[in-house]
Amino acid sequence: MFNHLTALINTIANLAGNKQNLQTANQHLASLVHTQALAATKQAADAAAAHYDKMQEDLVRASLARIREAQRADWPGWTGGLAP
């Protein structure tokens, strides 16, 4: 009879230990998922920032070209386009 009670108590203790280990593993997994989500968000934000920087650079270059063209439009002998 005592062997059965001891086995039952040991089984309950093992189940409780397994449950605690599973909870710890789930907490670690949640932490890893959170870290991965932050990394993916940062990567997407960096890519968007690089894209906007490139668009801004293109806009500035085009604007400067148009400004130079307008400034040089009344120069004698200038036929249009960018001056050398």
JODA-V440179 format. One record per helix or strand of 3 or more residues. SS is the DSSP state (2 for helix, 1 for strand). FROM is the first residue (numbers start at 1). TO is the last residue. If there is no record, write none. Layout:
# JODA-V440179
SS;FROM;TO
SS;FROM;TO
This chain:
# JODA-V440179
2;2;72
